[in-house]
Amino acid sequence: MGSQEVLGQAARLASSGLLLQVLFRLITFVLNAFILRFLSKEIVGIVNVRLTLLYSTTVFLAREAFRRACLSGGTQRDWRQTLNLLWLTVPLGVFWSLFLGWIWLQLLEVPDPNVIPHYGTGVVVFALSVVVELLGEPFWVLAQAHMFVKLKVIAESLSVILKSVLTACLVLWLPHWGLHIFSLAQLFYTTVLVLCYVIYFTKLLGSPESTKQQTLPVSRMTDLLPNVMRSKAFVNWTEAKLTWSFFKQSFLKQILTEGERYVMTFLNVLNFGDQGVYDIVNNLGSLVARLIFQPIEESFYIFFAKVLERGKDATLQKQEDVAVAAVVLESLLKLALLAGLTITVFGFAYSQLALDIYGGTMLSSGSGPVLLRSYCLYVLLLAINGVTECFTFAAMSKEEVDRYNCTMLALSSSFLVLSYLLTRWCGSVGFILANCFNMAIRITQSFRFIHRYYRKSPYRPLAGLYLSPVLLGVFALSGGITGVSEVFLCCDQGWPARLAHVAVGTFCLGATLGTTFLTETKLIHFLRTQLGVSRLADKMT
């Protein structure tokens, strides 16, 4: 498969994922806004911070390294060994569920049962949901490796929507159930998610005439189960060693990704109510990152991993592939920078209005607006880091991944210390400031790798970070105008003034987008080309 064809598939995966995720996330957004008005800050803190941290930590430690290692393999692989390796995530998930569940029950502060009942049941069910989800891991990796465009997005989005609908119904009809509501909804979510993959592959493998079925390395469902081979090892030891390297890295990355929740959970720097407000703002602020940046990062990580040979110098690889990778990386960097700047500039003036609409005075008063404004700056760094790391992790050798782990170890330690100190100094905003600092360090590390990788080649993908002075001026002017508009029109002047504030922002956003189209012609050409390819491919399948 040529690099251009792989690029077309990656663009197709990203664009389809974007459109579907926007639709499904909007539905979930409305449902969550409804649910929020029936909950206390304390129960939001327990569910969204304490129990969700248990779930995310367990599932991350059990599968993240396996995903990266198994998606990095080339076409010359024995999928039976890869699938065997992936099934090891289940016993590993059982181990982490038992170990972390014991910590959550025995070592952490237990909430007052009179205020938040059924905490123990919540821990057990959230841990069980991890094991259920890991049963679908071989199906997920097989689908991603063969770029099944809509399966992942539809399965995850449908599961989230049904979970939100179930939660909304139970909160409305059986509010006295407390944490039982969210425990049942979480287990329901993982069950639906796994069933979506199982049903899809069952139908696909039952249709021999399907073109997709003919491209798969398996012909029946039993081929997806663990298989002991007489002539070969149970697993591919190269993939297993790479998995171990990624496991060490993923452990550190998890601390960086969820660091503020670990500090909240283990050091008790915020009460459950403040944790709830912070988490709501954090989820709202990261909505765009999940909708836009995550599908792009996941899709183009697969592209870079397929086009480039891991650990091999750029001058020693096929130059057509190296050139395509450089063009894609440059365009993705510019796209991430523009999206991040837009969110940062306009987010400052519209944070309070967004929180007031979403959660009422519980969010729009107090520290909520300051938190969301700070998060807008973090989104800019998050966007750039997602692109640079998806290239870096796809191109690094095993030895380079191990060296990077040492850097991540130091970064993880400094992040935890910095989070604690900044939170003591300036409250929950300190978490976001610490995240910004560590994200900037990670971006710097990736920049250094990319610069070294292309140093001896004629390509300079980091040039994607340079913007037209005219466009930068329009961004600055828009930020100033919307800031003045917020002072005079938002948010206690009534709805006519709010609508006028929105109209001002719409005009400034239109001017910014128009200037982008006129000044960033190379990026526009790239987007038109790749989106055109993805639409054509979608019609052909």
For each residue, the residues with C-beta under 8 A, 3 or more apart:
1: 5 6 75 306
2: 5 6
3: 6 7 307 318 320 321 324 325
4: 7 8 324
5: 1 2 8 9
6: 1 2 3 9 10 303 306 307
7: 3 4 10 11 303 307 324 328 530 533
8: 4 5 11 12 530 533 534 537
9: 5 6 12 13 147 303 537
10: 6 7 13 14 147 299 300 302 303
11: 7 8 14 15 299 530 531 533 534
12: 8 9 15 16 147 149 533 534 537 538
13: 9 10 16 17 147 149 295 299 302
14: 10 11 17 18 295 296 299 300 534
15: 11 12 18 19 530 531 534 535
16: 12 13 19 20 149 150 153 534 538
17: 13 14 20 21 149 152 153 295 298 299
18: 14 15 21 22 291 292 295 296
19: 15 16 22 23
20: 16 17 23 24 150 153 154 157
21: 17 18 24 25 153 157 290 291 295
22: 18 19 25 26 291
23: 19 20 26 27 157
24: 20 21 27 28 153 157 158 160 161
25: 21 22 28 29 157 287 290 291
26: 22 23 29 30
27: 23 24 30 31 161 164
28: 24 25 31 32 157 160 161 164
29: 25 26 32 33 287
30: 26 27 33 34
31: 27 28 34 35 161 164 165 167 168
32: 28 29 35 36 164
33: 29 30 36 37 358 359
34: 30 31 37 38 168
35: 31 32 38 39 164 167 168 171
36: 32 33 39 44 280 358 359
37: 33 34 359 360
38: 34 35 171 172 175
39: 35 36 43 44 171
40: 43 44 273 276
41: 44 45 272 273 274 276 277 362
42: 45 46 111 115 116 272 273 276
43: 39 40 46 47 116 178 179 276
44: 36 39 40 41 47 48 276 277 279 280
45: 41 42 48 49 50 271 272 273 274 275 276 279
46: 42 43 49 50 51 111 116 119 122 179 272 276
47: 43 44 50 51 52 122 179 182
48: 44 45 51 52 275 276 279 280 283
49: 45 46 52 53 261 264 265 272 275 276 278 279
50: 45 46 47 53 54 104 108 265 275
51: 46 47 48 54 55 122 123 126 179 182 183 186
52: 47 48 49 55 56 126 261
53: 49 50 56 57 258 261 262 265
54: 50 51 57 58 100 101 104 123 126 127
55: 51 52 58 59 126 127 129 130 186
56: 52 53 59 60 254 258
57: 53 54 60 61 96 100 254 258
58: 54 55 61 62 93 96 97 100 127 130
59: 55 56 62 63 93 130 133 134
60: 56 57 63 64 250 254 257
61: 57 58 64 92 96 247 250 251 254
62: 58 59 89 92 93 96 130 134
63: 59 60 66 67 89 93 134 137
64: 60 61 67 68 246 247 250 253 254
65: 68 69 243 244 245 246 247 249 250
66: 63 69 70 85 86 88 89 137 141 243 246
67: 63 64 70 71 137 140 141 144
68: 64 65 71 72 242 243 246 250 393
69: 65 66 72 73 85 239 240 242 243 245 246
70: 66 67 73 82 85 86 141 145 239 243
71: 67 68 141 144 145 301 302 305
72: 68 69 242 305 310 394
73: 69 70 77 82 236 239
74: 77 306
75: 1
76:
77: 73 74 81 82 236 239
78: 81 82 232 236
79: 82 83 142 217 218
80: 83 84 223 227 229 232
81: 77 78 84 85 229 232 233 234 235 236 239
82: 70 73 77 78 79 85 86 141 236 239
83: 79 80 86 87 138 142 218 223 224 225 226 227
84: 80 81 87 88 226 227 234 235
85: 66 69 70 81 82 88 235 236 239 240 243
86: 66 70 82 83 89 137 138 141
87: 83 84 90 137 138 225 226
88: 66 84 85 91 92 235
89: 62 63 66 86 92 93 134 137
90: 87 93 94 131 134 135 137
91: 88 94 95
92: 61 62 88 89 95 96
93: 58 59 62 63 89 90 96 97 130 131 134
94: 90 91 97 98 131
95: 91 92 98 99
96: 57 58 61 62 92 93 99 100 130
97: 58 93 94 100 101 127 128 130 131
98: 94 95 101 102 127
99: 95 96 102 103
100: 54 57 58 96 97 103 104 127
101: 54 97 98 104 105 123 124 127
102: 98 99 105 106 107
103: 99 100 106 107 108
104: 50 54 100 101 107 108 123
105: 101 102 108 110 120 123
106: 102 103
107: 102 103 104
108: 50 103 104 105 265 266
109: 268
110: 105 113 119
111: 42 46 115 116 119 272
112: 115 116
113: 110 116 117 119
114: 117
115: 42 111 112
116: 42 43 46 111 112 113 119 178 179 272
117: 113 114 178 179
118: 121 122 177 178 179 180 183
119: 46 110 111 113 116 122 123 179
120: 105 123 124
121: 118 124 125 179 180 183
122: 46 47 51 118 119 125 126 179 180 182 183
123: 51 54 101 104 105 119 120 126 127
124: 101 120 121 127 128
125: 121 122 128 129 183 184 186 187
126: 51 52 54 55 122 123 129 130 183 186
127: 54 55 58 97 98 100 101 123 124 130 131
128: 97 124 125 131 132 187
129: 55 125 126 132 133 186 187 189 190
130: 55 58 59 62 93 96 97 126 127 133 134 190
131: 90 93 94 97 127 128 134 135
132: 128 129 135 187 190 191 194
133: 59 129 130 136 137 190 193 194
134: 59 62 63 89 90 93 130 131 137
135: 90 131 132 194
136: 133 139 140 193 194 197 198
137: 63 66 67 86 87 89 90 133 134 140 141
138: 83 86 87 141 142 224
139: 136 142 143 194 197 198 200 201 224
140: 67 136 137 143 144 152 197
141: 66 67 70 71 82 86 137 138 144 145
142: 79 83 138 139 145 146 201 216 217 218 224
143: 139 140 146 148 151 152 197 200 201
144: 67 71 140 141 147 148 152 298 302
145: 70 71 141 142 302
146: 142 143 212 215 216
147: 9 10 12 13 144 302
148: 143 144 151 152 212
149: 12 13 16 17 153 538 541
150: 16 20 153 154
151: 143 148 154 155 196 197 200
152: 17 140 143 144 148 155 156
153: 16 17 20 21 24 149 150 156 157 295
154: 20 150 151 157 158 196
155: 151 152 158 159 193 196 197 200
156: 152 153 159 160 193
157: 20 21 23 24 25 28 153 154 160 161
158: 24 154 155 161 162 192 196
159: 155 156 162 163 189 190 192 193 196
160: 24 28 156 157 163 164 189
161: 24 27 28 31 157 158 164 165
162: 158 159 165 166 188 189 192
163: 159 160 166 167 185 186 188 189 192
164: 27 28 31 32 35 160 161 167 168 185
165: 31 161 162 168 169
166: 162 163 169 170 184 185 188
167: 31 35 163 164 170 171 181 182 185
168: 31 34 35 164 165 171 172
169: 165 166 172 173
170: 166 167 173 174 177 181 184 185
171: 35 38 39 167 168 174 175 181
172: 38 168 169 175
173: 169 170
174: 170 171 177 181
175: 38 171 172
176:
177: 118 170 174 180 181
178: 43 116 117 118 181
179: 43 46 47 51 116 117 118 119 121 122 182 183
180: 118 121 122 177 183 184
181: 167 170 171 174 177 178 184 185
182: 47 51 122 167 179 185 186
183: 51 118 121 122 125 126 179 180 186 187
184: 125 166 170 180 181 187 188
185: 163 164 166 167 170 181 182 188 189
186: 51 55 125 126 129 163 182 183 189 190
187: 125 128 129 132 183 184 190 191
188: 162 163 166 184 185 191 192
189: 129 159 160 162 163 185 186 192 193
190: 129 130 132 133 159 186 187 193 194
191: 132 187 188 194 195
192: 158 159 162 163 188 189 195 196
193: 133 136 155 156 159 189 190 196 197
194: 132 133 135 136 139 190 191 197 198
195: 191 192 198 199
196: 151 154 155 158 159 192 193 199 200
197: 136 139 140 143 151 155 193 194 200 201
198: 136 139 194 195 201 202
199: 195 196 202 203
200: 139 143 151 155 196 197 203 204
201: 139 142 143 197 198 204 205 221 224
202: 198 199 205 206 221
203: 199 200 206 207
204: 200 201 207 210 212 213 216
205: 201 202 213 216 218 219 220 221
206: 202 203
207: 203 204 210 213
208: 213 214
209: 213
210: 204 207 213 214
211: 214 215 541
212: 146 148 204 215 216
213: 204 205 207 208 209 210 216 219
214: 208 210 211
215: 146 211 212
216: 142 146 204 205 212 213 219
217: 79 142
218: 79 83 142 205 223 224
219: 205 213 216 223
220: 205 223
221: 201 202 205 224 225
222: 225
223: 80 83 218 219 220 227
224: 83 138 139 142 201 218 221
225: 83 87 221 222
226: 83 84 87
227: 80 83 84 223
228: 234
229: 80 81 232 233 234
230:
231:
232: 78 80 81 229
233: 81 229 236 237
234: 81 84 228 229
235: 81 84 85 88 239 240
236: 73 77 78 81 82 85 233 239 240
237: 233 240 241
238: 241 242
239: 69 70 73 77 81 82 85 235 236 242 243
240: 69 85 235 236 237 243 244
241: 237 238 244 245 398
242: 68 69 72 238 239 245 246 398 401
243: 65 66 68 69 70 85 239 240 246 247
244: 65 240 241 247 248
245: 65 69 241 242 248 249 398 401 402 405
246: 64 65 66 68 69 242 243 249 250 401
247: 61 64 65 243 244 250 251
248: 244 245 251 252 402 405
249: 65 245 246 252 253 401 404 405 408
250: 60 61 64 65 68 246 247 253 254
251: 61 247 248 254 255
252: 248 249 255 256 405 408 409 411 412
253: 64 249 250 256 257 408
254: 56 57 60 61 64 250 251 257 258
255: 251 252 258 259 262 412 415 416
256: 252 253 259 408 411 412 415 438 442
257: 60 253 254
258: 53 56 57 254 255 261 262
259: 255 256 262 263 412 415 416 419 431 434 435 438
260: 263 264 278 282 419 431 432 434 435
261: 49 52 53 258 264 265 279
262: 53 255 258 259 265 266 416
263: 259 260 266 267 269 416 419 420 423 431
264: 49 260 261 267 268 269 270 275 278
265: 49 50 53 108 261 262
266: 108 262 263
267: 263 264 420
268: 109 264
269: 263 264 420 423 424
270: 264 274 275 278 423 428
271: 45 274 275
272: 41 42 45 46 49 111 116 275 276
273: 40 41 42 45 276 277
274: 41 45 270 271 277 278 428
275: 45 48 49 50 264 270 271 272 278 279
276: 40 41 42 43 44 45 46 48 49 272 273 279 280
277: 41 44 273 274 280 281 362 363 366 367 368 371 428
278: 49 260 264 270 274 275 281 282 371 428 431
279: 44 45 48 49 261 275 276 282 283
280: 36 44 48 276 277 283 284 359 363
281: 277 278 284 285 355 363 368 371 372 375
282: 260 278 279 285 286 371 375
283: 48 279 280 286 287
284: 280 281 287 354 355 358 372
285: 281 282 371 372 375 376 378 379
286: 282 283 289 290 375 379 382
287: 25 29 283 284 290 291
288: 291 292 293 339 343 379
289: 286 292 293 294 379 382 383 386
290: 21 25 286 287 293 294
291: 18 21 22 25 287 288 294 295
292: 18 288 289 295 296 339
293: 288 289 290 296 297 336 339 382 383 386 387
294: 289 290 291 297 298 386
295: 13 14 17 18 21 153 291 292 298 299
296: 14 18 292 293 299 300 332 335 336 386 387
297: 293 294 300 301 386 387 389 390
298: 17 144 294 295 301 302 390
299: 10 11 13 14 17 295 296 302 303
300: 10 14 296 297 303 304 328 332 387 390 391
301: 71 297 298 304 305 390 393 394
302: 10 13 71 144 145 147 298 299 305 306
303: 6 7 9 10 299 300 306 307 328
304: 300 301 307 308 325 328 329 390 391 394 395
305: 71 72 301 302 308 310 394
306: 1 6 74 302 303
307: 3 6 7 303 304 321 324 325
308: 304 305 312 317 321 322 325 394 395
309: 312 317
310: 72 305 394 395 396 397 398
311: 395 396 397 398 399 400
312: 308 309 316 317 397
313: 316 317 453 456
314: 317 322 453 454 456 457 459
315: 456 457
316: 312 313
317: 308 309 312 313 314 321 322
318: 3 321 322
319: 322 323
320: 3 323 324
321: 3 307 308 317 318 324 325
322: 308 314 317 318 319 325 326 457 459
323: 319 320 326 327 459
324: 3 4 7 307 320 321 327 328
325: 3 304 307 308 321 322 328 329 391 461
326: 322 323 329 330 454 457 459 460 461
327: 323 324 330 331 459 461 526
328: 7 300 303 304 324 325 331 332
329: 304 325 326 332 333 387 391 450 461 464
330: 326 327 333 334 460 461 462 463 464
331: 327 328 334 335 464 522 523 526 527
332: 296 300 328 329 335 336 387 464
333: 329 330 336 337 384 387 388 461 462 464 465
334: 330 331 337 338 464 465 467 520 522 523
335: 296 331 332 338 339 523 527
336: 293 296 332 333 339 340 383 384 386 387
337: 333 334 340 341 380 383 384 464 465 467
338: 334 335 341 342 467 516 520 523
339: 288 292 293 335 336 342 343 383
340: 336 337 343 344 379 380 381 382 383 384
341: 337 338 344 345 380 467 475
342: 338 339 345 346 475 509 512
343: 288 339 340 346 347 376 379 380
344: 340 341 347 348 376 377 379 380
345: 341 342 348 475 478 479 482 512
346: 342 343 349 350 478 479 482 505 508 509
347: 343 344 350 351 372 373 375 376 379
348: 344 345 351 373 376 479 482 483
349: 346 479 482 483 485 486 490 501 505
350: 346 347 353 354 482 486 501 502 505
351: 347 348 354 355 369 372 373 376
352: 355 356 364 368 369 372 486 490 491
353: 350 356 357 364 486 490 491 498 501 502
354: 284 350 351 357 358 372
355: 281 284 351 352 358 359 363 364 368 369 372
356: 352 353 359 360 361 363 364 491
357: 353 354
358: 33 36 284 354 355 363
359: 33 36 37 280 355 356 362 363 364 368
360: 37 356 363 364
361: 356 364 365
362: 41 277 359 365 368
363: 277 280 281 355 356 358 359 360 368
364: 352 353 355 356 359 360 361 368 369 491
365: 361 362 368
366: 277
367: 277 370 371 427 428 429
368: 277 281 352 355 359 362 363 364 365 371 372
369: 351 352 355 364 372 373
370: 367 373 374 429
371: 277 278 281 282 285 367 368 374 375 428 429 432
372: 281 284 285 347 351 352 354 355 368 369 375 376
373: 347 348 351 369 370 376 377
374: 370 371 377 378 429 432 433 436
375: 281 282 285 286 347 371 372 378 379 432
376: 285 343 344 347 348 351 372 373 379 380
377: 344 373 374 380 381 432 436
378: 285 374 375 381 382 432 435 436 439
379: 285 286 288 289 340 343 344 347 375 376 382 383
380: 337 340 341 343 344 376 377 383 384
381: 340 377 378 384 385 436 439 440 443
382: 286 289 293 340 378 379 385 386 439
383: 289 293 336 337 339 340 379 380 386 387
384: 333 336 337 340 380 381 387 388 443 465
385: 381 382 388 389 439 442 443 446
386: 289 293 294 296 297 336 382 383 389 390
387: 293 296 297 300 329 332 333 336 383 384 390 391
388: 333 384 385 391 392 443 446 447 450
389: 297 385 386 392 393 442 446
390: 297 298 300 301 304 386 387 393 394
391: 300 304 325 329 387 388 394 395 446 450
392: 388 389 395 396 404 445 446 449 450
393: 68 301 389 390 396 401
394: 72 301 304 305 308 310 390 391
395: 304 308 310 311 391 392 449 453
396: 310 311 392 393 400 401 404 449
397: 310 311 312 400 401
398: 241 242 245 310 311 401 402
399: 311 402 403
400: 311 396 397 403 404 449
401: 242 245 246 249 393 396 397 398 404 405
402: 245 248 398 399 405 406
403: 399 400 406 407
404: 249 392 396 400 401 407 408 445
405: 245 248 249 252 401 402 408 409
406: 402 403 409 410
407: 403 404 410 411 445
408: 249 252 253 256 404 405 411 412
409: 252 405 406 412 413
410: 406 407 413 414
411: 252 256 407 408 414 415 438 441 442
412: 252 255 256 259 408 409 415 416
413: 409 410 416 417
414: 410 411 417 418 438
415: 255 256 259 411 412 418 419 434 435 437 438
416: 255 259 262 263 412 413 419 420
417: 413 414 420 421
418: 414 415 421 422 434 437 438
419: 259 260 263 415 416 422 423 430 431 434
420: 263 267 269 416 417 423 424
421: 417 418 424 425 430
422: 418 419 425 426 429 430 431 433 434
423: 263 269 270 419 420 426 427 428 430 431 434
424: 269 420 421 430
425: 421 422 430
426: 422 423 429 430 433
427: 367 423 430
428: 270 274 277 278 367 371 423 431 432
429: 367 370 371 374 422 426 432 433
430: 419 421 422 423 424 425 426 427 433 434
431: 259 260 263 278 419 422 423 428 434 435
432: 260 371 374 375 377 378 428 429 435 436
433: 374 422 426 429 430 436 437
434: 259 260 415 418 419 422 423 430 431 437 438
435: 259 260 378 415 431 432 438 439
436: 374 377 378 381 432 433 439 440
437: 415 418 433 434 440 441
438: 256 259 411 414 415 418 434 435 441 442
439: 378 381 382 385 435 436 442 443
440: 381 436 437 443 444
441: 411 437 438 444 445
442: 256 385 389 411 438 439 445 446
443: 381 384 385 388 439 440 446 447
444: 440 441 447 448
445: 392 404 407 441 442 448 449
446: 385 388 389 391 392 442 443 449 450
447: 388 443 444 450 451 462
448: 444 445 451 452
449: 392 395 396 400 445 446 452 453
450: 329 388 391 392 446 447 453 454 461 462
451: 447 448 454 455 462
452: 448 449 455
453: 313 314 395 449 450
454: 314 326 450 451 457 459 460 461
455: 451 452
456: 313 314 315
457: 314 315 322 326 454
458:
459: 314 322 323 326 327 454
460: 326 330 454 463
461: 325 326 327 329 330 333 450 454 464
462: 330 333 447 450 451 465
463: 330 460 466
464: 329 330 331 332 333 334 337 461
465: 333 334 337 384 462
466: 463
467: 334 337 338 341 471 472 519 520
468: 471 472 515 519 520
469: 472 473
470: 473 474 515 519
471: 467 468 474 475 512 515 516 519 520
472: 467 468 469 475 476
473: 469 470 476 477
474: 470 471 477 478 511 512 515
475: 341 342 345 471 472 478 479 512
476: 472 473 479 480
477: 473 474 480 481 508
478: 345 346 474 475 481 482 508 509 511 512
479: 345 346 348 349 475 476 482 483
480: 476 477 483 484
481: 477 478 484 485 504 508
482: 345 346 348 349 350 478 479 485 486 504 505 508
483: 348 349 479 480 486 487
484: 480 481 487 488
485: 349 481 482 488 489 490 500 501 504 505
486: 349 350 352 353 482 483 489 490 491 501
487: 483 484 490
488: 484 485 493 497
489: 485 486 493 497 498 500 501 504
490: 349 352 353 485 486 487 493 497 498 501
491: 352 353 356 364 486 498
492:
493: 488 489 490 496 497 498
494: 497 498
495: 498 499
496: 493 499 500
497: 488 489 490 493 494 500 501
498: 353 489 490 491 493 494 495 501 502
499: 495 496 502 503
500: 485 489 496 497 503 504
501: 349 350 353 485 486 489 490 497 498 504 505
502: 350 353 498 499 505 506
503: 499 500 506 507
504: 481 482 485 489 500 501 507 508
505: 346 349 350 482 485 501 502 508 509
506: 502 503 509 510
507: 503 504 510 511
508: 346 477 478 481 482 504 505 511 512
509: 342 346 478 505 506 512 513
510: 506 507 513 514
511: 474 478 507 508 514 515
512: 342 345 471 474 475 478 508 509 515 516
513: 509 510 516 517
514: 510 511 517 518
515: 468 470 471 474 511 512 518 519
516: 338 471 512 513 519 520 524
517: 513 514 520 524
518: 514 515 521
519: 467 468 470 471 515 516
520: 334 338 467 468 471 516 517 523 524
521: 518 524 525
522: 331 334 525 526
523: 331 334 335 338 520 526 527
524: 516 517 520 521 527 528
525: 521 522 528 529
526: 327 331 522 523 529 530
527: 331 335 523 524 530 531
528: 524 525 531 532
529: 525 526 532 533
530: 7 8 11 15 526 527 533 534
531: 11 15 527 528 534 535
532: 528 529 535 536
533: 7 8 11 12 529 530 536 537
534: 8 11 12 14 15 16 530 531 537 538
535: 15 531 532 538 539
536: 532 533 539 540
537: 8 9 12 533 534 540 541
538: 12 16 149 534 535 541
539: 535 536
540: 536 537
541: 149 211 537 538
